[in-house]
């Protein structure tokens, strides 16, 4: 996140600084640092307005507000938390907890007025809360609202502020300045423990709270499925293992955040930060499964299930740990008669949808669901709503061989493999890669070259693309050419390319 942009017209700048047209003209000549007009944000409706209308000058609101705070003549009109602090600063007082529409907050009575600290790092929190106060008459007398920036500054967590006098303008503020006004170190909660029930019970001097890290949506989905008796022991183990891993990582991340934001700081004095909560580690870490084969078996069974809980869980797994699933990369090709695609599609078997099909569909309309009987890969066909019908499938991780060998590679929207016993397969590919050819604008198709290199040696081998940049240079050069759709590269062509030595410069 960051400080949201705001723009002021000439009239608004004059109102902010309390000057007339001549006064604004004078400022630009008296102060070299006075912000210059900037480009107005793109207006998509400008073309519908009067073309003869002169473009309006605008100023960066934050830049003007910051300049005013640091210029003695206008400091009283500038950003509240950027003005020089009073020399005889009277320590402030904690003023209690406040609920806001943007998150839990604490108020502090200070020499400058009440400062409201909202413990959220969402975008435009400071401006939104300050605007709401201004619109309701600001009965609490808040002069400025601070929110978390989500990063560290020189004196503690970075802050974004918006003053209730000008709530539309956000600016960066220093944690140390707010702490100086408050007269004490300020409490900070790690992101996953910014809970109203924790922040509302805090008071100065309170011990650090130990709290269980709450589950996120993915963990809830997995644990709900793990309680479902429709799934066998392997599936429930796989679900529980991933849920536990999510909880362990979230708990570790909270401890890591506390280490970062609780550091001493960049100066001689420690940062005025009180870490207000830490993760309850009484049950941390939660146990994880030792047997990867059990996890693979469990996820394979879930992928074949038709239960809605399996669909929801599989959606989590696809985005989180696709290597545990029995499927390779998601691939789409057009339904083209008279091509190698049609030759492959002729063997597909109609079937009822499984969880894997449902995740593959991703809420799109589907004509029919299929299974590739030779690789067990789920396949579907989308209708011609937006053009031509499309085949969508997961690439296999490995191909059946039965003593056959690679006969050729055919390039048609993806890489296809023909075998010496007459079969056609989509080329195998790992879940997080894709197969392509041609000019990659600086990148080279080493993934396709690695797959072909592997299958030339053993048609049934599982491909490993972690080291695809080490693919044979001759094969990489062959796939780097701009081949037409439908080009067939024979086994002899591929073997010859693989033997080609690298070019010397």
C-alpha positions as CSV (number, residue, x, y, z in Angstrom):
1,X,0.0,0.0,0.0
2,X,1.0,3.7,0.0
3,X,-0.1,7.2,0.3
4,X,-3.1,7.8,-2.0
5,X,-2.8,10.5,-4.6
6,X,-4.8,13.8,-4.3
7,X,-4.9,16.8,-6.6
8,X,-5.8,20.4,-5.9
9,X,-7.0,23.0,-8.3
10,X,-5.6,26.5,-8.1
11,X,-8.6,27.6,-6.1
12,X,-8.1,24.8,-3.6
13,X,-4.4,25.6,-3.2
14,X,-5.3,29.2,-2.5
15,X,-7.9,28.1,0.1
16,X,-5.5,25.6,1.7
17,X,-2.8,28.3,2.1
18,X,-5.1,31.3,2.7
19,X,-3.8,33.3,-0.2
20,X,-5.4,35.0,-3.2
21,X,-4.3,34.7,-6.9
22,X,-1.6,37.2,-6.5
23,X,-0.4,35.5,-3.3
24,X,-0.1,32.2,-5.0
25,X,1.8,33.8,-7.9
26,X,4.2,35.4,-5.3
27,X,4.8,32.1,-3.5
28,X,6.1,30.5,-6.7
29,X,8.7,33.2,-7.0
30,X,9.6,33.6,-3.3
31,X,10.1,29.9,-2.5
32,X,12.2,27.8,-4.8
33,X,10.8,24.7,-3.2
34,X,7.2,25.6,-3.7
35,X,5.6,22.7,-5.7
36,X,5.0,23.3,-9.3
37,X,1.8,22.3,-11.1
38,X,1.7,18.7,-12.2
39,X,-0.1,16.7,-14.9
40,X,-3.8,16.1,-14.2
41,X,-4.7,12.5,-13.9
42,X,-6.1,10.8,-17.0
43,X,-9.8,11.6,-17.5
44,X,-11.6,9.0,-19.7
45,X,-14.5,11.5,-20.2
46,X,-12.3,14.4,-21.4
47,X,-13.0,13.6,-25.1
48,X,-16.7,14.3,-24.5
49,X,-16.1,17.8,-23.2
50,X,-15.4,21.0,-25.0
51,X,-12.2,20.5,-27.0
52,X,-11.4,24.2,-26.8
53,X,-11.4,24.2,-23.0
54,X,-8.0,25.0,-21.6
55,X,-6.5,22.2,-19.5
56,X,-6.7,23.0,-15.8
57,X,-3.6,23.4,-13.7
58,X,-3.5,21.0,-10.7
59,X,-1.0,20.5,-7.8
60,X,0.0,17.4,-5.9
61,X,-2.0,17.8,-2.7
62,X,0.4,15.9,-0.6
63,X,3.4,17.9,-1.9
64,X,1.7,21.3,-1.1
65,X,0.6,20.1,2.3
66,X,4.0,18.9,3.2
67,X,5.7,22.1,1.9
68,X,3.3,24.2,4.0
69,X,4.1,22.3,7.2
70,X,7.8,22.9,6.8
71,X,7.6,26.5,5.9
72,X,7.3,28.8,9.0
73,X,5.0,31.2,7.2
74,X,2.4,28.5,6.5
75,X,3.2,25.8,9.1
76,X,-0.1,26.3,10.8
77,X,-1.9,25.4,7.6
78,X,0.3,22.4,6.7
79,X,0.2,18.7,7.6
80,X,-0.3,18.4,11.4
81,X,2.2,15.7,12.0
82,X,4.9,17.3,9.8
83,X,4.9,20.7,11.7
84,X,7.7,21.3,14.1
85,X,7.0,19.8,17.5
86,X,6.6,22.3,20.4
87,X,9.8,22.7,22.5
88,X,7.9,22.5,25.8
89,X,5.9,19.4,24.7
90,X,3.5,18.1,27.3
91,X,3.2,14.3,27.3
92,X,-0.1,13.1,26.0
93,X,-2.5,10.4,27.3
94,X,-4.1,7.3,26.1
95,X,-7.7,7.9,25.4
96,X,-9.1,4.4,24.8
97,X,-10.3,2.1,22.1
98,X,-12.4,3.1,19.2
99,X,-14.3,1.0,16.6
100,X,-14.0,2.4,13.0
101,X,-15.4,1.2,9.7
102,X,-11.8,0.5,8.6
103,X,-10.6,-1.4,11.7
104,X,-9.8,-1.2,15.4
105,X,-8.3,2.1,16.6
106,X,-6.7,3.7,19.7
107,X,-7.1,7.4,20.6
108,X,-4.3,9.6,22.1
109,X,-4.9,13.0,23.6
110,X,-1.8,15.1,22.7
111,X,-0.7,18.7,22.7
112,X,-1.8,19.0,19.1
113,X,-5.3,17.5,19.8
114,X,-6.6,13.9,19.6
115,X,-4.7,11.5,17.3
116,X,-6.6,8.4,16.2
117,X,-4.4,5.4,15.3
118,X,-6.2,2.9,13.1
119,X,-4.4,-0.5,13.2
120,X,-4.9,-1.4,9.6
121,X,-2.6,-1.2,6.5
122,X,-5.3,-1.3,3.9
123,X,-5.3,1.4,1.3
124,X,-6.9,4.9,2.1
125,X,-7.7,4.0,5.6
126,X,-6.5,7.3,7.1
127,X,-8.3,9.3,4.5
128,X,-11.6,7.3,4.8
129,X,-11.7,7.5,8.7
130,X,-10.8,11.2,8.7
131,X,-13.5,11.9,6.1
132,X,-16.1,10.1,8.1
133,X,-15.2,12.1,11.2
134,X,-15.4,15.4,9.3
135,X,-18.7,14.5,7.8
136,X,-20.2,13.7,11.3
137,X,-18.9,16.9,12.9
138,X,-15.9,15.2,14.5
139,X,-17.4,15.0,18.1
140,X,-14.2,13.3,19.4
141,X,-12.1,16.3,18.3
142,X,-9.7,14.2,16.3
143,X,-7.1,16.4,14.5
144,X,-5.5,13.6,12.5
145,X,-5.9,9.9,11.7
146,X,-2.9,7.6,11.3
147,X,-2.9,4.2,9.7
148,X,-0.2,1.7,9.1
149,X,1.8,1.8,5.9
150,X,2.8,-1.9,6.1
151,X,6.6,-1.2,6.2
152,X,9.3,0.0,8.6
153,X,10.5,3.6,8.9
154,X,13.4,5.1,10.8
155,X,11.6,5.3,14.2
156,X,9.2,2.4,14.0
157,X,6.4,1.2,11.7
158,X,5.7,3.5,8.8
159,X,2.5,5.6,9.0
160,X,0.1,7.3,6.7
161,X,-1.8,10.2,8.1
162,X,-4.8,12.3,7.0
163,X,-6.0,15.4,9.0
164,X,-9.7,15.9,9.6
165,X,-9.3,19.5,8.3
166,X,-8.2,18.2,4.9
167,X,-9.2,14.5,5.0
168,X,-8.7,14.0,1.2
169,X,-4.9,14.6,1.5
170,X,-2.7,11.7,2.9
171,X,0.9,12.0,3.8
172,X,3.6,9.9,5.4
173,X,4.2,10.5,9.2
174,X,6.8,9.3,11.6
175,X,5.9,6.8,14.4
176,X,8.5,8.4,16.6
177,X,6.7,11.8,16.3
178,X,3.4,10.4,17.3
179,X,5.0,8.5,20.2
180,X,6.6,11.8,21.3
181,X,3.2,13.5,21.3
182,X,1.7,10.6,23.1
183,X,4.5,10.6,25.7
184,X,5.1,6.9,25.5
185,X,6.0,4.0,23.3
186,X,3.0,3.0,21.1
187,X,1.6,-0.5,20.8
188,X,1.8,-2.5,17.6
189,X,0.0,-5.7,16.6
190,X,1.3,-8.1,13.9
191,X,-1.0,-8.2,10.9
192,X,-2.7,-11.6,11.7
193,X,-3.4,-10.5,15.3
194,X,-4.9,-7.1,14.6
195,X,-8.1,-8.4,16.2
196,X,-10.7,-6.1,17.9
197,X,-10.9,-8.4,20.9
198,X,-7.2,-8.0,21.4
199,X,-6.8,-4.3,20.7
200,X,-9.9,-3.3,22.7
201,X,-8.5,-4.9,25.9
202,X,-5.1,-3.2,25.6
203,X,-4.0,-0.5,28.0
204,X,-0.6,1.1,28.7
205,X,1.6,-1.2,30.7
206,X,-0.4,-4.3,29.7
207,X,1.7,-7.5,29.2
208,X,2.1,-8.9,25.8
209,X,-0.9,-11.0,24.9
210,X,-0.5,-14.5,23.6
211,X,-3.1,-15.3,21.1
212,X,-3.9,-18.2,18.7
213,X,-3.4,-17.2,15.1
214,X,-6.9,-17.4,13.5
215,X,-7.5,-19.7,10.6
216,X,-7.8,-18.1,7.1
217,X,-10.4,-19.1,4.6
218,X,-8.3,-21.8,3.0
219,X,-7.6,-23.5,6.3
220,X,-11.3,-23.5,7.2
221,X,-12.1,-25.1,3.8
222,X,-9.5,-27.9,4.4
223,X,-10.6,-28.6,7.9
224,X,-14.2,-28.8,7.0
225,X,-13.4,-31.3,4.3
226,X,-11.2,-33.2,6.7
227,X,-14.2,-33.7,9.0
228,X,-16.2,-35.2,6.1
229,X,-16.7,-39.0,6.5
230,X,-17.2,-39.2,2.7
231,X,-13.4,-39.2,2.3
232,X,-11.1,-42.0,3.3
233,X,-8.1,-41.9,5.7
234,X,-5.6,-40.9,3.1
235,X,-7.7,-38.0,1.8
236,X,-8.4,-36.8,5.4
237,X,-4.6,-37.0,6.1
238,X,-3.8,-35.0,3.0
239,X,-6.4,-32.3,4.0
240,X,-5.3,-32.1,7.6
241,X,-1.6,-31.9,6.5
242,X,-2.2,-28.9,4.2
243,X,-4.4,-27.2,6.8
244,X,-1.7,-27.7,9.5
245,X,1.0,-26.4,7.1
246,X,-1.0,-23.2,6.5
247,X,-1.4,-22.7,10.3
248,X,2.3,-23.3,10.9
249,X,3.3,-20.9,8.2
250,X,1.0,-18.2,9.5
251,X,2.1,-18.6,13.1
252,X,5.8,-18.4,12.0
253,X,5.0,-15.3,10.0
254,X,3.6,-13.6,13.0
255,X,6.7,-14.3,15.1
256,X,8.8,-13.1,12.1
257,X,6.8,-9.8,11.9
258,X,7.3,-9.2,15.6
259,X,11.1,-9.6,15.2
260,X,11.2,-7.1,12.4
261,X,8.9,-4.5,13.9
262,X,10.3,-5.0,17.4
263,X,13.9,-4.3,16.4
264,X,15.8,-1.7,18.4
265,X,15.9,0.7,15.4
266,X,18.3,2.7,13.4
267,X,19.3,5.2,16.0
268,X,20.9,5.1,19.5
269,X,17.5,5.1,21.2
270,X,15.4,2.1,20.7
271,X,12.3,2.6,18.6
272,X,9.3,3.5,20.8
273,X,7.4,0.4,19.8
274,X,5.6,-2.0,22.2
275,X,4.8,-5.4,20.6
276,X,1.3,-5.9,22.0
277,X,0.7,-9.5,20.9
278,X,2.5,-12.7,20.0
279,X,1.4,-16.0,18.7
280,X,0.4,-18.7,21.1
281,X,2.9,-21.4,20.4
282,X,1.7,-24.0,22.9
283,X,0.7,-26.3,20.0
284,X,3.1,-25.0,17.4
285,X,4.2,-26.5,15.1
286,X,1.2,-28.7,14.3
287,X,2.3,-32.1,13.0
288,X,2.8,-32.8,9.3
289,X,2.6,-36.1,7.5
290,X,5.9,-38.0,7.0
291,X,4.8,-40.1,4.0
292,X,4.5,-38.1,0.8
293,X,2.9,-41.1,-0.9
294,X,0.0,-41.0,1.4
295,X,-0.5,-37.3,0.6
296,X,-0.3,-38.0,-3.2
297,X,-2.8,-40.9,-2.8
298,X,-5.1,-38.6,-0.7
299,X,-5.2,-35.8,-3.2
300,X,-5.6,-38.2,-6.1
301,X,-8.8,-39.6,-4.5
302,X,-10.1,-36.1,-3.8
303,X,-9.5,-35.1,-7.4
304,X,-11.7,-38.1,-8.4
305,X,-14.5,-37.3,-5.9
306,X,-17.7,-35.4,-6.9
307,X,-18.3,-34.0,-3.4
308,X,-18.4,-30.2,-3.1
309,X,-16.0,-30.3,-0.2
310,X,-13.5,-32.0,-2.5
311,X,-13.9,-29.3,-5.2
312,X,-13.3,-26.5,-2.6
313,X,-10.3,-28.3,-1.2
314,X,-8.8,-29.0,-4.6
315,X,-9.1,-25.3,-5.5
316,X,-6.9,-24.6,-2.5
317,X,-4.4,-27.2,-3.4
318,X,-4.1,-26.1,-7.1
319,X,-3.2,-22.6,-5.9
320,X,-1.0,-23.6,-3.0
321,X,0.8,-26.9,-3.7
322,X,0.0,-28.2,-7.2
323,X,2.9,-30.7,-7.1
324,X,0.8,-32.9,-4.8
325,X,-1.8,-33.3,-7.5
326,X,-1.6,-35.9,-10.3
327,X,-1.8,-33.2,-13.0
328,X,0.5,-31.0,-15.0
329,X,0.0,-27.6,-16.5
330,X,-3.4,-26.3,-17.4
331,X,-3.6,-26.1,-21.2
332,X,-6.1,-24.8,-23.7
333,X,-6.3,-25.5,-27.4
334,X,-8.9,-24.8,-30.1
335,X,-11.2,-27.5,-31.3
336,X,-9.8,-27.7,-34.8
337,X,-11.0,-30.4,-37.2
338,X,-8.4,-32.0,-39.4
339,X,-5.5,-31.4,-37.0
340,X,-3.5,-33.4,-34.5
341,X,-5.9,-32.0,-31.9
342,X,-8.8,-33.8,-33.5
343,X,-6.8,-37.0,-33.7
344,X,-6.2,-36.9,-29.9
345,X,-9.8,-35.9,-29.1
346,X,-11.2,-38.9,-30.9
347,X,-10.1,-41.2,-28.2
348,X,-11.5,-39.1,-25.3
349,X,-14.2,-40.8,-23.3
350,X,-17.3,-38.9,-22.0
351,X,-17.7,-39.0,-18.3
352,X,-19.4,-37.4,-15.3
353,X,-17.5,-34.5,-13.8
354,X,-15.1,-34.9,-10.9
355,X,-13.7,-32.4,-8.6
356,X,-10.7,-32.0,-11.0
357,X,-13.2,-31.2,-13.8
358,X,-15.0,-28.7,-11.6
359,X,-11.7,-26.9,-10.8
360,X,-10.7,-27.1,-14.5
361,X,-14.0,-25.5,-15.5
362,X,-13.5,-22.5,-13.1
363,X,-17.3,-21.6,-13.3
364,X,-17.1,-21.3,-17.1
365,X,-19.9,-23.0,-19.2
366,X,-18.9,-26.5,-20.4
367,X,-20.3,-28.5,-23.3
368,X,-19.1,-31.9,-22.0
369,X,-16.6,-33.6,-19.7
370,X,-14.1,-36.2,-20.8
371,X,-11.3,-38.5,-19.6
372,X,-8.2,-39.4,-21.6
373,X,-8.2,-43.2,-21.1
374,X,-4.5,-43.5,-21.7
375,X,-3.3,-40.8,-19.3
376,X,-6.3,-40.4,-16.9
377,X,-6.2,-36.7,-17.5
378,X,-9.5,-34.8,-17.1
379,X,-10.6,-32.9,-20.2
380,X,-13.5,-30.6,-20.9
381,X,-14.8,-28.7,-24.0
382,X,-16.2,-25.2,-23.7
383,X,-18.9,-24.0,-26.1
384,X,-18.4,-21.4,-28.9
385,X,-19.8,-18.5,-26.9
386,X,-16.9,-16.3,-27.6
387,X,-15.5,-17.8,-30.8
388,X,-14.6,-21.4,-31.5
389,X,-15.0,-24.3,-29.1
390,X,-12.0,-24.9,-26.9
391,X,-10.5,-28.0,-25.3
392,X,-9.2,-27.4,-21.8
393,X,-7.2,-30.1,-19.9
394,X,-4.3,-30.7,-17.6
395,X,-1.1,-31.9,-19.3
396,X,0.0,-35.3,-18.1
397,X,3.1,-35.6,-15.8
398,X,4.3,-38.6,-17.7
399,X,3.2,-40.7,-20.8
400,X,2.4,-44.4,-21.1
401,X,5.1,-46.2,-23.1
402,X,4.6,-49.9,-23.3
403,X,7.8,-50.3,-25.2
404,X,7.1,-47.4,-27.6
405,X,9.3,-44.4,-28.3
406,X,8.8,-40.8,-29.3
407,X,8.2,-40.7,-33.1
408,X,7.7,-36.9,-33.5
409,X,6.8,-33.6,-31.9
410,X,3.9,-31.7,-33.5
411,X,3.5,-28.0,-32.7
412,X,-0.1,-26.9,-32.6
413,X,-1.0,-24.4,-29.8
414,X,1.0,-26.7,-27.5
415,X,3.5,-29.4,-28.0
416,X,2.1,-32.8,-29.0
417,X,3.9,-36.2,-28.9
418,X,3.3,-38.9,-31.5
419,X,4.6,-42.4,-30.5
420,X,5.9,-45.3,-32.5
421,X,2.8,-47.4,-31.6
422,X,0.5,-44.8,-33.2
423,X,-0.7,-42.7,-30.2
424,X,-1.0,-38.9,-29.8
425,X,-0.5,-37.2,-26.4
426,X,-0.2,-33.7,-25.1
427,X,3.5,-33.4,-24.1
428,X,4.0,-33.8,-20.3
429,X,4.6,-30.7,-18.4
430,X,4.9,-29.8,-14.7
431,X,2.1,-27.8,-13.1
432,X,3.9,-24.4,-12.9
433,X,5.5,-24.4,-16.4
434,X,4.2,-24.2,-20.0
435,X,5.4,-25.4,-23.3
436,X,5.9,-23.0,-26.2
437,X,8.1,-22.2,-29.2
438,X,9.2,-19.3,-31.2
439,X,10.7,-15.9,-30.3
440,X,10.2,-15.3,-26.6
441,X,11.4,-11.7,-26.7
442,X,14.5,-12.5,-24.7
443,X,13.3,-15.8,-23.2
444,X,13.9,-19.1,-24.9
445,X,11.7,-22.2,-25.0
446,X,14.0,-24.3,-22.9
447,X,11.0,-26.0,-21.2
448,X,9.9,-27.7,-24.5
449,X,13.5,-28.6,-25.3
450,X,13.9,-30.3,-21.9
451,X,10.7,-32.3,-22.3
452,X,11.7,-33.5,-25.7
453,X,15.3,-34.3,-24.5
454,X,13.8,-36.4,-21.7
455,X,11.3,-38.3,-23.9
456,X,13.8,-39.1,-26.6
457,X,15.7,-41.1,-23.9
458,X,12.6,-42.6,-22.3
459,X,9.0,-42.0,-23.4
460,X,7.6,-42.9,-20.0
461,X,10.0,-40.7,-17.9
462,X,8.5,-38.1,-15.6
463,X,9.8,-34.6,-16.7
464,X,11.7,-32.4,-14.4
465,X,11.8,-28.8,-15.4
466,X,13.6,-27.3,-12.4
467,X,16.8,-27.2,-14.5
468,X,15.3,-26.5,-17.9
469,X,17.8,-23.7,-18.6
470,X,20.4,-26.5,-19.0
471,X,18.5,-28.1,-22.0
472,X,20.6,-29.1,-25.0
473,X,21.3,-25.9,-26.9
474,X,20.5,-27.4,-30.3
475,X,17.0,-28.4,-29.2
476,X,16.5,-24.9,-27.7
477,X,17.6,-23.4,-31.0
478,X,15.2,-25.6,-32.9
479,X,12.2,-24.6,-30.7
480,X,13.3,-21.0,-30.8
481,X,12.4,-20.9,-34.5
482,X,9.0,-19.5,-35.6
483,X,7.4,-22.8,-36.7
484,X,4.0,-22.7,-38.2
485,X,1.0,-24.2,-36.4
486,X,0.9,-27.9,-37.3
487,X,4.7,-28.3,-37.9
488,X,5.9,-31.8,-37.3
489,X,9.4,-32.4,-36.1
490,X,10.4,-36.0,-36.7
491,X,12.5,-38.1,-34.3
492,X,15.5,-37.8,-36.7
493,X,15.1,-34.0,-36.8
494,X,15.0,-33.8,-33.0
495,X,18.0,-36.2,-32.5
496,X,20.0,-34.2,-35.0
497,X,19.2,-30.9,-33.3
498,X,20.1,-32.4,-29.9
499,X,23.6,-33.3,-31.2
500,X,24.2,-29.9,-32.7
501,X,27.1,-28.2,-30.7
502,X,26.6,-24.8,-29.3
503,X,27.6,-21.9,-31.6
504,X,30.9,-20.2,-30.7
505,X,31.1,-16.4,-30.7
